Amino acid sequence: MKDYLPPADVARAALAPLVHGHFDRDRARRLYATHTWSCLIEPGDGVAGRLIAALGCEDALAEAIGGGRDGAARDAAGISPAQWKDALARWRPRLDVARVREALEIARRSGVSLITPEDPEWPATLSDLGEHAPLLLWVRGDVTTLRRLAPSVALVGARAATSYGEHVSMELAAELVARGVAIVSGAAYGIDGAAHRAALSAGGTTIALLAGGVERPYPAGHSDLIARIAASGAVVSEVPCGSAPTKWRFLQRNRLIAALADATVVVEAGWRSGSLNTAGHAAALARPLGAVPGPVTSAASTGCHRLLRDFDARCITNADDVLELVGAVPATLFDMPDDIRDEGRTDDTTRVKDAMSFRAWRDPSDIARRSGLAVADVDAILGLLALEGAAERGDSGWRRGRSGVAAG
């Protein structure tokens, strides 16, 4: 444990540039332990969430490093032996002191702030995620923006948006911020970018949730836009600085978008759009959900029509409809069926693919560390991917196969 948590004074010195306001030695230790956890787990790890809720970050980290041999901590957190074994196998490949320190150094050089539930800026709505709530948030920009998000609306939709979808997104965002509503989105191409740009042009508040480190704008084509968002609002992520965005992290990021906003509006979405994943999270959190109708001939609106027809999403045609959605408590809230809630869900196979390169050869232990999975699980998945032609094995390890391009 002493190898992973430095002395309080050292921890405090490392964290001081990232934390606003005074914090004592005890909090410095807690913060460092929390950051260490964020380097060990993938977003939304419920086992880690339960363990930390039961023991606190420091003691939970000690149990994870020590293996929890007496089982008391595991029992207190309601974690089964099988879950505990699998969790340790996921976490241990990432026990890297240098990586923990490097993430803090990148954050310091990038002028990034760090907040946790102990801070006044922490958005209380994230607690609705329960054991899947983020342990901390990295913020590029004004951290106080996060406590000025009431009311707020998530405007999300297709990356390959039509001119119609982008026009509607911009009109909604501009009118909403003019009425004091903050816009939450993911900074992606298409609907997200249109919403952010309109909010900024109208002088409103907007925040962007990223799937990778906040210091590395993604997509790269939105670097200027993301910088503008940070200059007047906030760019936020739960993964440490230096982390790459992956498909798994994008979908987990969507739960934060849904949790931060008072309502979610899907502006334009195809039948299998990733924005339906955000809609599923909003439904699971009992957040109001709206969808904008589009031309019946447009494949880019089939997902919105599906939400309207089959899942009781509110029909959104203008900003007034959105304001009603935010201000009114729906008489009934639907349970999102599995085929919508899981739309676009990725599994462990996707995480292994995300951890591989098309060019560089990587050994299974490196792939395990990058994916957050156990080495044994990675070995099994690599074997299956090899049979499909989605992975290739060489003398130096494994790399992505060309048949996996479309799937990845």
N, C-alpha and C positions, 0 to 999 in steps of 0.2 A: 504494500500500500504506500509506503513512504517513497517508493520509486515513482509512483504515478501522481502523487499529490506533493508538491514542494512545500517547504515551510511557509507559514502564513504570510510572512513579510515578503517572501519571494513571489508568492501568488498575487499578493496585493500590488506589487510593483508591476507585474506583467499585465494585470487587469486594469490598472488605474487609468490608462489612456482611453479605455473602452467604456468605462462606467461613469455615469453622470452623478454628481453629488458625492457625499462622504460615505465610505463603507469601512467597517472595522475588520479586524483580523478574522473573526469567525465567518463573516459573510464572504470574505475573500476565499476562504477554504471551500465554502459551499459553491461559490461561483465557479471556482476552478474545477471542482468535481462535476458540476453541471455541464461545463464545457467539455470535459473529458468524456462524459456520457454521450454528448452530441457527436463526438468523433467515433464512438463505438457502434452506434445504432443507426439504422435507417429510419426516416420519418415514420411516425405512427406505430412504433414498436410497442404493442400493448403489454408484453411481459415486462419490459423495462419500466413502462409507466406504472404498472401495479407494484413492482418492487420499490421504486422510488417513492411512490405515495405511502407505502407502508413504513419505510425505513429512513427516508431522506436520501439526498444524493450521495453524501459521503459514506454512510454505512452501506448503502446499496452497492456503491462501487467496491467497497471492501469485500462484500459478499461475492460479487462477480469475479473479482480477482482471486479471492481465496477459494472459490468454488462452492461456498455455502455447504460445507460438509455436514453440519449438524441438522440441516433441513429446517431449522426454526424460522429463519427469515423467509424461506420459500413458502412455508405453511402460512405465515402471517400475511403474505401477499396473495394467497390463494393460487399459487402456481403449482401445477402438477409436476411430478418428477420428470415426466417426458418433456414437458414444456421447458423446464429448467435445463435439462440436458441439451435440448436443441438451441436454447438461447445462449448458453455458454459457448456452444460450438460456433454460433454466429458472431459473438462479440470478441472472442479471444484473438482471432486473426488480426483484429484492429487495435490491439493493445500496443500502441506505438507512441512512446513519450515524445519523440521528435516530431511526429505529425501533430500532436496536441499543441506543442510550442509553436510550430510553424504556422498553424492556423491563426493563433493569436498575433503573431508577428505580421502576417498578411493583413489582418484586420487593422492593426495599428498603423501600418503604412498607408492603408486605404482610407483612413479616417472613419472607420465603421464603429458604430456603437453596439453595445450588448445590453439587452434587458431580459429580465426574468419576471415571474409572477410576483416577486417581492417589490418590484418597481411601480410607482404610481402611473407610469405610462403604459403598463401592461393592459391589453384589451381583455376585459373580464369575460367577453363572450367566448373566448377560446376555451374556457373551462367546460363548456358544453360538450367538448370532444372527449371528456373523461380521461380514461387511461391512454387514449391516443392523442392527447393534447401535446403541443410542443413543449420542450423543457425550457427553451429560451428562444429569443429572436435576435437576429443580427439585422441592424438597421443602418442603411445608408441614407442620410438626410436628417430631417427633424423628427426626433423620437416623440415629441409631443403631439405629432400628427395622429398617432395611434390612439390618443385619448380624445380626439376631436372627430370621431367617426360616427357620431350619432346625430342625425340619421345617415345611413349609408346604404348603397345599392351596389351589388356586383353585376356588372354588365359583361357577359361572356358570350362566346360564339366561335364560329369556324375561323380557322386561319385562312383558308382559301375562300374568303368572303366575296360576295358579289358587290357591285357598286350600290345596289339597293340596301344590302345589309350594312355596309359601312356608312351610308347616308343616314339610316335610321339610328345606328349606334351613336353617331356624332350628334344628331338632333336630340336624342334622349339625354346624353351626357351633358350637353351644353345647357339644356333647359333645367335639368336636375340640379346642377351645381349653382345655377342662378337662383335657385330656391333653397340653397343651403344644404343640399344633399352631397355627401362625399361619394366618389366613385372608386370602387375596388375592382381590380382586374389583374391579368397575368402578364401584361406587356408583350404578348405574342403578336404576330402579324394578324391582319384581318380585323375582326371585331374588337379585340382587346386594344390594339393600337389606336383604332379610330376613337374609341371611348376616352382613352388617356389624352390624346391630342386635343379633342374637343373640350375636355375638362380644363386642360391647361390654358387653352386659348380664351376660355371664358373666365379665367382667373379663379377657378374653383380648386377644391382639395381632391387629390387623387393619390392612391398608393398602388404600388405594383408588387405582387408576390412572385418571387423567382424560385425556380426549382434547383438552381445551383447557388454558389456563393454570390453574395450581393456585390462583390468587387469585380465580378466578371459578367458584363451585360450579355444577356441572351434573350432573343437572337442578336447576333452581332450587328445586323442591319438596323437595330433599334437602339444602338449605343447612345446616340444623341438624345433620343426620346427618353430613355431611362435616366440619363444625366439630368434632363429637365425635370423629370418627376422627382428625383432626389433633391434638386435645388429648391423646389417649392413644397414638396410633400415628403414621401418616404418610399424607399425601395427596401423590401423586407424578405428575409429567408430564414428558415430554421436550420439549414445545414451550414457547417463551418465554412469560413472563407477558404478558397482553394478547391472547393467541391465542384465537380462537374454535374451539369443537369443530365438526368437519365429519364427514361420513360416512366419508371417506377416513381421517381421523385416528382415528375410533373403531375401524375395522378394523385399523389399524396398532397402536393401543393394545393390541389383543388379543394381539399377539405378545409384548408385555412381560408381560402377565398370565401367559401360558403359560411364558415363560422364567423368571420369578421364582419360580414354584411348583414344588415337587417332583412334584406330580401335579395333574391337572385333572379335576374332576368336573362333568359337565353334569347339573344337577338336573332341569330341565324345559325342553324345547325343541320348538318346532314344526318342521315339515319344512324350512322355510327360515329358521330362527332364526339370528341373528347369532352366537349362542354356538357354533354349529357351526364358525364361522371360528376361534374360539379352540381348539376341539378339533383342527382341522386344524393349527394352529401347534404344539400340544402333540405331535401325532403326528410332525410334521416334525422336532421337537427331540428325539425319542425319549423323551418324558416319558410316564409311565403315564397312562392315560386311563380314566375311569369314567363310567358313566351310570346314572341312577336310573330304573327302570321306572315307568310310570304306568298308569292304566286304559286298556285297549285301545280304549275308545270315545272317548278324549280326544285331540283334535287337538293339544293343548298338549304331548303326550308323543311324538308321532310321530318327532321328531328323535332323541330318546333311544333309542327302539326301533330306529331305523335304525342308530345307532351300535352297539347291542348285537347286532343280528342280522347286519349285514353287515360290520362293521369291528372286531370283536373287542374292543370296550370291555368293561371289567369291570363286572359287575352290582353296583350299590351299593344296599344296603338299610339299612345302619346305619353308625355310626362305625367299628366294627371292620373292616368291609369297606374303608373308606378308609385306615385305618391299615395294613392289609395291602398296599394299593396303594402307599403311600408307602414301606413298609419292604422290600418284596420287589422283586427285579429280574425283570421278566417274562421268561419263556423265549423268547418271540418278540415282536417289535414289528412292527406292520403298517405298510405304506406306505399312507398315506391317498390314495385316488384323487382325481383332479382335481375330480370333481363335488362332493365333500365339502370338500376343502381350499379350493376356490375359492368355496364357498357364500357368497353375500353380497358377493363381491369387487366393488369398484367400479373404474371405469376413468377415463381422462382426462375423459370426458364428464361424469361425476359431479363431478369436481373443478371443472370450469367451472361447473356448476350451483350447487355449494356457494358459489362465489365471487360469484354474482349475487344480486340482491335482487328481491323482488316489487314493491317500491315505488321504490327509488332507481335512477336510470339510471347505469351505469358504462361507461367506455370500455374498449376491449380491453386497453390497457396496465395499467389498474387491475385488471381481471379476471386478467390474467397474473400480476401480483404476488401477488394473493390466492390463486391456485390453484397457484402454483409451476411454471407451464408457460411455454413460449415464446409470444410474442405471435403468431407465425405459426401455431402450433398452435391457439391460442385462436380466431383468426379462422376457421380451417377448421371447428372444432367449432361455433362460433356459427352458421355458415351451415347446418350440418346441423340444429341445434336449432331454427333458425327455420323450416325446412321441416316439422318435426314440430309446430310450434306451442309448443315448450317454451321459446322465447326470442323476445323482441320487440325490434325495432330502432327507435330514435327519434332525434330531432335531438341528444339529449344522450348517446347511447350505447345500451347494451343493458340489459334487465332480464328476469327470469324470466317465462315465459308461463304462463297458468293451466293449460294442459294438462300442465305439468310438476309440478303439486302432488303428485300421487300418487307419481310416480317419485322425487321429491326427498326 
